[in-house]
Amino acid sequence: MKKWKRCLAAMLAASMSFAMLPTSAAVAAGMDGEAEEAPLGQKEALMEPLASFDFNQEAENGKFVAEGAEAFVVGSVSLQERDAANGKELYLDGSKSYLDVKKADGGSLLAGLNEVTVSFDARPDRTQTN
């Protein structure tokens, strides 16, 4: 009976320590199913931004251009001065205005991806909102 308890305790301790491994260690060890599917060298490429726009230049021909991507203006947008350190910001009036972002060749920016993270700074006009 004592041997059985020791064996169970060792198995539980091992499973708990495995669960506390950092995610990068799990990926490096090949324990993340999606990471294994990515071809060699592609995992690092997936960590790079798909598109990054700074909006310090006006849209030309109805689009903003970034390395490998284009954002087509739909509706009415404008650039406004933010501050000296951060340059300009894109202003969307909230009335059917948005950017249609695609690859530079016109293809889908998200084709072949299972997950994506979107990051942006927002500064609402109103402070009295829900």
N, C-alpha and C positions, 0 to 999 in steps of 0.2 A: 504494500500500500504506500509506503514511504517513497519508493522508487517511482511509482506512478505520479505522485504529487510533484516530485522534483522534475520529472519529464514535462508535465503540464505547465509548471512554473517557467521552465526554460523556453517552451514553445510560446507562451504568452509574452515573455520578455523579448524574445526575438521578433515577434510580430509587432510589438509596440515600438521597438527601436527602428524597425523597418519603416513604420508609418511616419516617424519623425525625421526621415531623411529629407534634405532640401529637394525641391523639385528638379533643380539642375542635376543633382546626383541621380535621380530616377531616370531622367532623360538620357544622361550619359551612359547609364547602365542598360539602356534599351528597354526600360519598363513602361515607357509612354507609347502607346500604340500609334498615335498620329506622328510622333517624331520618327518612328521607324519607317513610315511610308515615304517621307521626304527623301529624295535622292541626295547622295553625298554632296555637301557644299550648299545645298538649297536651304537647309535649316538656318544658316547664318543669313542668307539673303532674305528669308521671311521675317527676320527681326528688323530689317530696314523699313523706313516708312514707304508706303505705296505712293503717297503724294504729300507735298508740304508747300503750302502757299503762304507768303508773308504779306501780300496785298499792299506793298509799297509802290507798285506801279498800277496805273489805270488799266482796265481791261482793254485789250486790243482786238478788234473784230469780234466783240462780244464774248471774249473768253480771257481767263487768266491762265498763264502757262507756268508750269513747274517742270522739273526734270522728270520726263517720262509720263507726264499727266497733263490734262487740260481740264479746266473748269468752265463750262459754258454758262453764261448768265441767263437765267430765266426770270422774267419779271423786271422789277426795278431795284437795282442795288447801287450803292454809292460807297466811296471811300471817305472816311473822316479821320482827321488828326486825332491820334490817341494821346501821345505825349512824346517829348524829345527822345526818350530812351527807347521807346517801342515802335515809333513810326506811325503808320496808318492802320486802320481797322476797317473791316468790311461791315457796312450797315445794311441789314435786311429789315424792311419796314413791316414785316409780319403779314403782308397781304399778297400771298401767292408768289413770293420771291424766294429763289433758291439757286444753288449751283448744281449743275449736272456734271459730275466728275467722271472722266473716262481716261483710258490710256491715250498716249499721244497719237497712236495709230487708229483711234476711234473704237477700239475694243473695250470689253468690260474690264474694269480695274480689279474686280473681285473674282474673276473666273478662276476656278480651280482651288479656291481657298475654302476651308471649312470654318475658320474663325477669323475675326477681325476686331481690332480695338480702334475706336475713334477718339481722338483727343483734340480739344479745342478750348479756347478761352471765350467766355461769354460775358457780356456786360449789358444786362437788361436796362431798357429806358426807364421803366417804372420801378419804384421801390415798394409800392403798395399792392403787390400781387400775391396770389396763393402759391 
